[in-house]
Amino acid sequence: MEHVQAQDRWEPGIADARLRVCIWPDYRGISFRDPRSGELSGIDIDLARAFAADLGKVLEFVDSSFSRLVADVQGNRCDVAMFGVGMTQERAAALAFSQPYLASDIYAIALRSQARIRNWDDIDQPQAVVAVARGTLHEAWMPRVMQRAQMVVLDTPAAREQEVQSGRADVFLTDYPFASHLVREARWAQLIAPPRTMQLTRYAYATRPALPRWTARVDRFVSDIKRDGRLRAAATAHGLEAIIQP
């Protein structure tokens, strides 16, 4: 546990009794809020609690999303975003990042009962409809790589799932944490993995660029959990050990 004197080395606005952590509460495996119990679970829920304990701060979760990420971090709604933030060029222009701790390729989810799309090559076809969540890296990636299929941009993961279940969309694009958890929990969901690497994206924690000392402390936390085994333990608890970054 760190003391107030150590926290005084950080920039103003950070050295108080709270650790405000932005999360996306719809992110399975990362920072998911159970709609029935309201309980939060996921690797970044566990690691946010560990970080708060290291700092001796009271943890406060702040709901965010990928579409609101930059505005929430830059607007000082939270001290750090801890929900598997992909290190894209667009985000790097507006945010500061820790070192990466996970990395994922792109995956697709289809309806198990349908027969038209059974493998990755079936997706980029003129009649295919592909759902993506607004603000995610998939929204920018798909028009560059899949130019024959039609893209539908939706505001929530639940909306993506509903589009596929209703038949209005053939698949939705997501990542390993979300896909691996969904197929374990939903019988209707079929995982479609790419035959080769599509776009391996590293995930990190995001802070304001104007806070270099605080960003360095967040980065040191990532180094600590890699070295002492807490990252691997949290990843294993949520089935994500295969995507840990060294």
Contacts in CASP RR format, 6 or more apart in sequence:
PFRMAT RR
TARGET T0000
AUTHOR 0000-0000-0000
METHOD contacts of the structure
MODEL  1
MEHVQAQDRWEPGIADARLRVCIWPDYRGISFRDPRSGELSGIDIDLARA
FAADLGKVLEFVDSSFSRLVADVQGNRCDVAMFGVGMTQERAAALAFSQP
YLASDIYAIALRSQARIRNWDDIDQPQAVVAVARGTLHEAWMPRVMQRAQ
MVVLDTPAAREQEVQSGRADVFLTDYPFASHLVREARWAQLIAPPRTMQL
TRYAYATRPALPRWTARVDRFVSDIKRDGRLRAAATAHGLEAIIQP
1 53 0 8 1.000
1 54 0 8 1.000
1 55 0 8 1.000
1 56 0 8 1.000
2 54 0 8 1.000
2 55 0 8 1.000
2 56 0 8 1.000
4 15 0 8 1.000
7 14 0 8 1.000
7 15 0 8 1.000
7 55 0 8 1.000
8 15 0 8 1.000
9 213 0 8 1.000
10 211 0 8 1.000
10 213 0 8 1.000
10 214 0 8 1.000
10 217 0 8 1.000
11 210 0 8 1.000
11 211 0 8 1.000
11 213 0 8 1.000
11 214 0 8 1.000
13 76 0 8 1.000
14 79 0 8 1.000
14 211 0 8 1.000
14 214 0 8 1.000
16 57 0 8 1.000
17 57 0 8 1.000
17 58 0 8 1.000
18 57 0 8 1.000
18 58 0 8 1.000
18 59 0 8 1.000
18 60 0 8 1.000
19 48 0 8 1.000
19 51 0 8 1.000
19 52 0 8 1.000
19 55 0 8 1.000
19 57 0 8 1.000
19 58 0 8 1.000
19 59 0 8 1.000
19 60 0 8 1.000
19 79 0 8 1.000
19 80 0 8 1.000
20 60 0 8 1.000
20 62 0 8 1.000
20 77 0 8 1.000
20 78 0 8 1.000
20 79 0 8 1.000
20 80 0 8 1.000
21 48 0 8 1.000
21 51 0 8 1.000
21 52 0 8 1.000
21 59 0 8 1.000
21 60 0 8 1.000
21 61 0 8 1.000
21 62 0 8 1.000
21 78 0 8 1.000
21 79 0 8 1.000
21 80 0 8 1.000
21 81 0 8 1.000
21 82 0 8 1.000
22 62 0 8 1.000
22 63 0 8 1.000
22 64 0 8 1.000
22 69 0 8 1.000
22 72 0 8 1.000
22 73 0 8 1.000
22 77 0 8 1.000
22 78 0 8 1.000
22 80 0 8 1.000
22 81 0 8 1.000
22 82 0 8 1.000
22 83 0 8 1.000
23 31 0 8 1.000
23 40 0 8 1.000
23 44 0 8 1.000
23 45 0 8 1.000
23 48 0 8 1.000
23 61 0 8 1.000
23 62 0 8 1.000
23 63 0 8 1.000
23 64 0 8 1.000
23 81 0 8 1.000
23 82 0 8 1.000
23 83 0 8 1.000
24 30 0 8 1.000
24 31 0 8 1.000
24 63 0 8 1.000
24 64 0 8 1.000
24 65 0 8 1.000
24 66 0 8 1.000
24 83 0 8 1.000
25 31 0 8 1.000
25 32 0 8 1.000
25 33 0 8 1.000
25 40 0 8 1.000
25 63 0 8 1.000
26 32 0 8 1.000
26 33 0 8 1.000
26 65 0 8 1.000
26 156 0 8 1.000
26 157 0 8 1.000
26 158 0 8 1.000
27 83 0 8 1.000
27 84 0 8 1.000
27 157 0 8 1.000
27 177 0 8 1.000
27 178 0 8 1.000
28 157 0 8 1.000
28 177 0 8 1.000
28 178 0 8 1.000
28 181 0 8 1.000
28 182 0 8 1.000
28 185 0 8 1.000
29 41 0 8 1.000
29 42 0 8 1.000
29 43 0 8 1.000
29 177 0 8 1.000
29 178 0 8 1.000
29 180 0 8 1.000
29 181 0 8 1.000
29 238 0 8 1.000
29 239 0 8 1.000
29 240 0 8 1.000
30 42 0 8 1.000
30 43 0 8 1.000
30 44 0 8 1.000
30 83 0 8 1.000
30 84 0 8 1.000
30 177 0 8 1.000
30 178 0 8 1.000
31 40 0 8 1.000
31 42 0 8 1.000
31 44 0 8 1.000
31 45 0 8 1.000
31 82 0 8 1.000
31 83 0 8 1.000
31 84 0 8 1.000
32 40 0 8 1.000
32 41 0 8 1.000
32 42 0 8 1.000
32 181 0 8 1.000
33 39 0 8 1.000
33 40 0 8 1.000
34 40 0 8 1.000
34 41 0 8 1.000
40 61 0 8 1.000
41 238 0 8 1.000
42 234 0 8 1.000
42 238 0 8 1.000
43 102 0 8 1.000
43 177 0 8 1.000
43 234 0 8 1.000
43 235 0 8 1.000
43 237 0 8 1.000
43 238 0 8 1.000
43 240 0 8 1.000
44 82 0 8 1.000
44 83 0 8 1.000
44 84 0 8 1.000
45 61 0 8 1.000
46 234 0 8 1.000
46 237 0 8 1.000
46 238 0 8 1.000
47 82 0 8 1.000
47 225 0 8 1.000
47 230 0 8 1.000
47 231 0 8 1.000
47 234 0 8 1.000
48 59 0 8 1.000
48 61 0 8 1.000
48 82 0 8 1.000
49 59 0 8 1.000
50 225 0 8 1.000
50 230 0 8 1.000
50 234 0 8 1.000
51 80 0 8 1.000
51 82 0 8 1.000
51 218 0 8 1.000
51 221 0 8 1.000
52 58 0 8 1.000
52 59 0 8 1.000
54 221 0 8 1.000
54 224 0 8 1.000
62 72 0 8 1.000
62 77 0 8 1.000
62 78 0 8 1.000
64 72 0 8 1.000
64 77 0 8 1.000
64 78 0 8 1.000
64 81 0 8 1.000
64 83 0 8 1.000
65 135 0 8 1.000
66 85 0 8 1.000
66 133 0 8 1.000
66 134 0 8 1.000
66 135 0 8 1.000
66 136 0 8 1.000
67 134 0 8 1.000
67 135 0 8 1.000
67 155 0 8 1.000
69 81 0 8 1.000
69 85 0 8 1.000
69 91 0 8 1.000
69 95 0 8 1.000
69 135 0 8 1.000
69 206 0 8 1.000
70 91 0 8 1.000
70 94 0 8 1.000
70 95 0 8 1.000
72 78 0 8 1.000
72 81 0 8 1.000
73 80 0 8 1.000
73 81 0 8 1.000
73 95 0 8 1.000
73 206 0 8 1.000
73 207 0 8 1.000
73 208 0 8 1.000
74 94 0 8 1.000
74 95 0 8 1.000
74 208 0 8 1.000
75 208 0 8 1.000
76 208 0 8 1.000
79 207 0 8 1.000
79 214 0 8 1.000
80 205 0 8 1.000
80 206 0 8 1.000
80 207 0 8 1.000
80 214 0 8 1.000
80 218 0 8 1.000
81 95 0 8 1.000
81 205 0 8 1.000
81 206 0 8 1.000
81 207 0 8 1.000
82 205 0 8 1.000
84 102 0 8 1.000
84 177 0 8 1.000
84 203 0 8 1.000
84 204 0 8 1.000
84 205 0 8 1.000
85 91 0 8 1.000
85 95 0 8 1.000
85 97 0 8 1.000
85 203 0 8 1.000
85 204 0 8 1.000
85 205 0 8 1.000
85 206 0 8 1.000
86 137 0 8 1.000
86 201 0 8 1.000
86 202 0 8 1.000
86 203 0 8 1.000
86 204 0 8 1.000
87 97 0 8 1.000
87 100 0 8 1.000
87 201 0 8 1.000
87 202 0 8 1.000
87 203 0 8 1.000
87 204 0 8 1.000
88 137 0 8 1.000
88 140 0 8 1.000
88 201 0 8 1.000
90 140 0 8 1.000
91 97 0 8 1.000
91 206 0 8 1.000
94 209 0 8 1.000
95 206 0 8 1.000
95 207 0 8 1.000
95 208 0 8 1.000
95 209 0 8 1.000
96 206 0 8 1.000
96 207 0 8 1.000
96 208 0 8 1.000
96 209 0 8 1.000
96 211 0 8 1.000
96 212 0 8 1.000
96 215 0 8 1.000
97 204 0 8 1.000
97 205 0 8 1.000
97 206 0 8 1.000
97 207 0 8 1.000
97 215 0 8 1.000
98 204 0 8 1.000
98 205 0 8 1.000
98 206 0 8 1.000
98 207 0 8 1.000
98 215 0 8 1.000
98 218 0 8 1.000
98 219 0 8 1.000
98 221 0 8 1.000
98 222 0 8 1.000
99 204 0 8 1.000
99 219 0 8 1.000
99 222 0 8 1.000
99 223 0 8 1.000
99 245 0 8 1.000
100 202 0 8 1.000
100 203 0 8 1.000
100 204 0 8 1.000
100 245 0 8 1.000
101 203 0 8 1.000
101 204 0 8 1.000
101 205 0 8 1.000
101 222 0 8 1.000
101 225 0 8 1.000
101 226 0 8 1.000
101 231 0 8 1.000
101 244 0 8 1.000
101 245 0 8 1.000
102 177 0 8 1.000
102 202 0 8 1.000
102 203 0 8 1.000
102 235 0 8 1.000
102 240 0 8 1.000
102 243 0 8 1.000
102 244 0 8 1.000
102 245 0 8 1.000
103 200 0 8 1.000
103 201 0 8 1.000
103 202 0 8 1.000
103 203 0 8 1.000
103 243 0 8 1.000
103 245 0 8 1.000
104 175 0 8 1.000
104 176 0 8 1.000
104 177 0 8 1.000
104 200 0 8 1.000
104 201 0 8 1.000
104 203 0 8 1.000
104 243 0 8 1.000
105 175 0 8 1.000
105 176 0 8 1.000
105 194 0 8 1.000
105 197 0 8 1.000
105 198 0 8 1.000
105 199 0 8 1.000
105 200 0 8 1.000
105 201 0 8 1.000
106 138 0 8 1.000
106 141 0 8 1.000
106 173 0 8 1.000
106 174 0 8 1.000
106 175 0 8 1.000
106 194 0 8 1.000
106 198 0 8 1.000
106 199 0 8 1.000
107 173 0 8 1.000
107 174 0 8 1.000
107 175 0 8 1.000
107 176 0 8 1.000
107 179 0 8 1.000
107 191 0 8 1.000
107 192 0 8 1.000
107 193 0 8 1.000
107 194 0 8 1.000
108 117 0 8 1.000
108 120 0 8 1.000
108 123 0 8 1.000
108 130 0 8 1.000
108 171 0 8 1.000
108 172 0 8 1.000
108 173 0 8 1.000
108 174 0 8 1.000
108 179 0 8 1.000
108 191 0 8 1.000
108 192 0 8 1.000
109 160 0 8 1.000
109 161 0 8 1.000
109 164 0 8 1.000
109 171 0 8 1.000
109 172 0 8 1.000
109 174 0 8 1.000
109 179 0 8 1.000
109 182 0 8 1.000
109 183 0 8 1.000
109 189 0 8 1.000
109 190 0 8 1.000
109 191 0 8 1.000
109 192 0 8 1.000
110 117 0 8 1.000
110 164 0 8 1.000
110 170 0 8 1.000
110 171 0 8 1.000
110 189 0 8 1.000
110 190 0 8 1.000
110 192 0 8 1.000
111 164 0 8 1.000
111 165 0 8 1.000
111 167 0 8 1.000
111 188 0 8 1.000
111 189 0 8 1.000
111 190 0 8 1.000
112 187 0 8 1.000
112 188 0 8 1.000
112 189 0 8 1.000
112 190 0 8 1.000
113 188 0 8 1.000
114 167 0 8 1.000
114 170 0 8 1.000
116 122 0 8 1.000
116 170 0 8 1.000
117 123 0 8 1.000
117 128 0 8 1.000
117 170 0 8 1.000
117 171 0 8 1.000
117 192 0 8 1.000
118 192 0 8 1.000
119 192 0 8 1.000
119 195 0 8 1.000
120 192 0 8 1.000
120 193 0 8 1.000
120 194 0 8 1.000
120 195 0 8 1.000
121 195 0 8 1.000
122 128 0 8 1.000
123 130 0 8 1.000
123 146 0 8 1.000
123 149 0 8 1.000
123 170 0 8 1.000
123 171 0 8 1.000
123 192 0 8 1.000
124 145 0 8 1.000
124 146 0 8 1.000
124 147 0 8 1.000
124 148 0 8 1.000
124 149 0 8 1.000
125 148 0 8 1.000
125 149 0 8 1.000
126 148 0 8 1.000
126 149 0 8 1.000
128 148 0 8 1.000
128 149 0 8 1.000
128 150 0 8 1.000
128 170 0 8 1.000
128 171 0 8 1.000
129 149 0 8 1.000
129 150 0 8 1.000
129 152 0 8 1.000
129 163 0 8 1.000
129 168 0 8 1.000
129 169 0 8 1.000
129 170 0 8 1.000
130 142 0 8 1.000
130 146 0 8 1.000
130 149 0 8 1.000
130 150 0 8 1.000
130 151 0 8 1.000
130 152 0 8 1.000
130 169 0 8 1.000
130 170 0 8 1.000
130 171 0 8 1.000
130 172 0 8 1.000
130 173 0 8 1.000
131 151 0 8 1.000
131 152 0 8 1.000
131 153 0 8 1.000
131 154 0 8 1.000
131 159 0 8 1.000
131 160 0 8 1.000
131 163 0 8 1.000
131 164 0 8 1.000
131 169 0 8 1.000
131 171 0 8 1.000
131 172 0 8 1.000
131 173 0 8 1.000
132 138 0 8 1.000
132 139 0 8 1.000
132 142 0 8 1.000
132 151 0 8 1.000
132 152 0 8 1.000
132 153 0 8 1.000
132 154 0 8 1.000
132 160 0 8 1.000
132 172 0 8 1.000
132 173 0 8 1.000
133 139 0 8 1.000
133 153 0 8 1.000
133 154 0 8 1.000
133 155 0 8 1.000
133 156 0 8 1.000
133 157 0 8 1.000
133 159 0 8 1.000
133 160 0 8 1.000
133 172 0 8 1.000
133 174 0 8 1.000
134 153 0 8 1.000
134 154 0 8 1.000
134 155 0 8 1.000
136 173 0 8 1.000
137 199 0 8 1.000
137 201 0 8 1.000
138 173 0 8 1.000
138 174 0 8 1.000
139 151 0 8 1.000
139 153 0 8 1.000
141 173 0 8 1.000
141 198 0 8 1.000
141 199 0 8 1.000
142 149 0 8 1.000
142 151 0 8 1.000
142 173 0 8 1.000
143 151 0 8 1.000
145 198 0 8 1.000
145 199 0 8 1.000
152 163 0 8 1.000
152 168 0 8 1.000
152 169 0 8 1.000
154 160 0 8 1.000
154 163 0 8 1.000
157 174 0 8 1.000
157 178 0 8 1.000
160 169 0 8 1.000
160 172 0 8 1.000
160 174 0 8 1.000
161 172 0 8 1.000
161 182 0 8 1.000
161 186 0 8 1.000
161 189 0 8 1.000
163 169 0 8 1.000
163 172 0 8 1.000
164 170 0 8 1.000
164 171 0 8 1.000
164 172 0 8 1.000
165 188 0 8 1.000
171 192 0 8 1.000
174 182 0 8 1.000
175 201 0 8 1.000
176 240 0 8 1.000
176 242 0 8 1.000
176 243 0 8 1.000
177 238 0 8 1.000
177 240 0 8 1.000
177 243 0 8 1.000
179 191 0 8 1.000
180 191 0 8 1.000
180 239 0 8 1.000
180 240 0 8 1.000
181 238 0 8 1.000
182 189 0 8 1.000
183 189 0 8 1.000
183 190 0 8 1.000
183 191 0 8 1.000
202 245 0 8 1.000
203 245 0 8 1.000
204 222 0 8 1.000
205 218 0 8 1.000
205 222 0 8 1.000
207 214 0 8 1.000
207 215 0 8 1.000
207 218 0 8 1.000
208 214 0 8 1.000
208 215 0 8 1.000
209 215 0 8 1.000
222 231 0 8 1.000
224 230 0 8 1.000
225 231 0 8 1.000
225 234 0 8 1.000
226 246 0 8 1.000
231 244 0 8 1.000
232 241 0 8 1.000
232 244 0 8 1.000
235 241 0 8 1.000
235 243 0 8 1.000
235 244 0 8 1.000
END
